[in-house]
Amino acid sequence: MKTKLTRRIVASFLAITVVLLFSIFSIKAEDAHKKHGDHQHAHGEHGAADKVRCTFNGMLMKPAAMVKVEQDGKTYYVCNEMQAEMFKENPDKFLQTVSVGNLTFDLNVLTTDVYKDMMSHMGMGGMVKADEIKGKTHYISVYPTQDHAEIALGDVKVAIQVTNTEGETRMALLKYSKMMHTYAGFIVMPKGQEHEVRIRVTSPAVKFSL
């Protein structure tokens, strides 16, 4: 009897997904970009080695090879002039930041067409996999920081959940890029002009015998 009870408890714990982070914000929040510090976007010591983050897509690059953008008294970096103009026109459309305690996530959202144009413009069009983007409407990249410094989350899974104003929800698992230090992937956005986005960080399962 005790053995059966122990097995049931172990199975129950394995069936439970441990959600470490459940964060919500609106992609079109009008003043969200005003909360963005100029931490990892403007200072090389906060990126990998002497690199900085592209505010537009999260890429890590040398600051000398990037375009500096001044917005609302803060400094950002983007990969080229095309991105600079698009970002200045509507910062909230491309970048959102959400914090939970000392942990911060920056999130970039691009339409698939903008992503393809961006990669082509940077001479990286060959890296776009047709089967990966087929039928997908948006490209999303997420990167975490802690106390304004780059961090690695370790063996966790990061997923994105998008919900429109009608309650229709779509989810996609994001892959970690060791080169860019970002979690990124493609998703089919539910129809609508405004969406709520949740970042889900899930830990590996642990076993308990009680």
N, C-alpha and C positions, 0 to 999 in steps of 0.2 A: 504493500500500500504506500509506504514511504517512497519507494523507488518510483512508482507511478506519479505521485505528487511532485516529486523532484523533476521528472521529465516534463510534466505539464508546465511547471514554472519556467524551466529552461526554454521550452518552446515558446512560451508567452513573451519572454524577454527578446528572443530572436525575432519575433514577429513585430516588435515595436521599433519603429524608426526614431532614433534620437535626433530631434531637431534642435540644433544649437542656436540657430538664428532664424527669426521670422520677421522680416522687415518689410514695411509697406510705404510706398510713396507714389505720387502721381507724376507721370512723365512730363506733363505740361504745367507743373507747379510754377507759377509766374516768378517767384522770387527765390527759387531754390539755388540758382547759381550764385546768388549773393552770399550764401553760406560757405561757398567753396573757399578754402584757404589756398594760399599759393605754395603749399608744402611740396608734394611730390611733383607738381607740374612745373615748378620754377627752380628747384634746387637740386643739383646733381648728386649731392651726398645722400639724398633720400631715395634715389633710384638705384638700379644695379650698377655698381662701380660709379662712373661719372656720367651716366645716362639719365635722361629725364623722360617723363611720360608724355605721350601725345594726348592732349585733352580730347581730341576728336575720336581716337580709336584705341587708346591705351598702349600703343606701341612704345617700346623703350628705344631711344635713339640718342645720339650725341647732340647736345644743345646747339653746337655750332652748325649742325646740318638741318636745323629746324627753324620755323618761323615763330617769332615771339609775338604774342597777342596781349595787349593791355585791355582789360575789361573790368569796369567798375572798380578801378583802383587795384586790381590784382593782375598778376602775371601768369599767363598760360603759354604752353608751347603746342604747336601743331606741325604736321609734316610738310605742308606746302601752302601756297597762297590760296588755292581753291578751298582748302579746309578752313583757313583763317577767315575768309569771307563768309562761309556758311556758318561757322561758329559764332562770329560776331553778330550776325543777323538774328540768330535765335539760339543762345547758349543752352537753354533748358531742353531743347529738342534733341541734343546730342549727348549731354552729360548731366548726370544726377549723382548726388552724394548722400549716403545715409550712414549714420553712426549709431552704434550700440555700445555704450561704455567707451572703452579705449579703442575698440575695433571699428574701423571705417571701411566702407566699400564705395568705390567709384564705379559707375556703370555707364557705358557708352552704348547708344542705340543708333543703328544706321539701317536704312532700307537696304535690301539686297542689291538694288540697282546702284545706290550710292557706294556701297561696299565694292562692287565690281569696278565702278569708275575709279574709285580711289586706288585700288590695287593696280589697275591698268596705268593710271597716271604716275604711279611710283615705279613702274616697270616690273611689277610683280604679278601681272595678270595670269602668268602660267601657274601660279600657286592656287588659283581659284578652281576648285573641283566641281565640275558641272553636276555630278550626282549628289554632292553634298548640299548644294544650294537649290536644287530643283524643287519647285513648289513652295519654297520658303519665302517669306516676305521681309524678314528683318534679320540683321546680324547683331548679336549682343556680346559685349565683352565686360568682364567684371574683374577688378583687382583689389585685394585687401591691403590695408595698412594699419599699423598700430602705433599710436602716439606719433603720427606723421612719418613713420619709417616703414619701409617695405617689409612684409612678413610672408612666411610660407605657412599654409594651414595644415600641411602634412597629408595624411591619408584620409581625406574627407571627400565627399561628393557635393558639388555645387550645382544647383538647378535654378532655373528661372520660371516663375509662374506669372502669367499675364492674364488680367481679367478686364473686360470692357464694362461699360456702364450698364449693360443688360445682364451682366453676371456670367457671360460666356467666358470660359477659362481654357487656356492652353499652357502646356508645360514643356520644357526642353532641358535635357541634361547638358551641362557645359563641360567641355574638355579643357584640361590644364595644359598650357603651353610653357614648357621649360625655358624656351628662348625668350618669350615675351613676358613671362611671369603673370599671365592672365588666364582666366577661365572664360572660354568663348564658345559660341555656337550659333546655329541658325534656328529660327522658330517661325511658325505660321501665326501671325498675330490675329486675334479675333477682330472682326470689323468694328470700326468706330474711330472717333477722333481723339478720345482720351482713354487711357488705360491705367490700371493700377498694377505695379510690378512688385513681386515679392522675390527676394533672394532667399533660397533655402540651402542651408549648409547642414549636411547630415553626417554624423560620425559613424565609424564602423561599429558593428554590434558587439556587445560584451555578454558573457555568460555568467549567470548566477546559479548556484545550487543552495537552496535554503532548506 
